[in-house]
Amino acid sequence: MANETKFSEQESLQLIAEMIKKAKGSYHDTGIGSLLWGGVVSIASLMNFLQRTYDFKLWFDIWWLVLAAIIPQVYISIKEKKIQKAKQYDDDLVNSVWLVFGISLFAMGFYQNIVPFQTEKLIAEEGWTLIKHFSDGRPDEVIRPFTPSLYSIYILFYAFPTMVTGLVKKFNPMKYGAIITYGLFLLSLFTESRFDMLLGSIAALVCWFIPGIILRRKYLAQTRSNV
């Protein structure tokens, strides 16, 4: 009969520590997703600010760029799952937070597009009209219903999943980025809506793009060390 191998308490702890070390070493976060979203959202927000400031329009809605980024993001996620050798216990938590974040952003988009139309319809059915009255004697103007600037809320949304990810993964660049973004949210409460776009561009950089650069460098360094 073969001799049974018994582990002492110290050896067991050492084995567990080694398994955790291997799991951490085999967890791949390339940083591409953060770079992609940070870059796209920052560019879209900045371009929107420039259009409103200098009164020009592109031949397409710049925010379609954000929707288009979903396709490569899905591809990247599938690819990273294939090369991921070990799954940490907190991955599901982080993934769920980002899923809820994405759903919430889409819901906000629907709100912005549907509420003004429905409000205009209800006002017409009740037989009254919104009028802008000028105190300097200029003729009154009819106002179409609209939602107040919601980009401050978007900035607040940007900070939430970033802070959760930073806390769970103990990744300081995302924690610092989220803290800065909360500050940008407070600042946006006192600015014109067009400047909210500029603040949103900065938020995307500090929340995702800059942390993405750091993640990418770490990933490449890890890849070289494993060769």
Summary of the structure (lengths in Angstrom):
residues: 227
radius of gyration: 24.2
end to end distance: 41.0
largest distance: 104.1
contacts: 603
relative contact order: 0.15
helix: 73%
strand: 2%
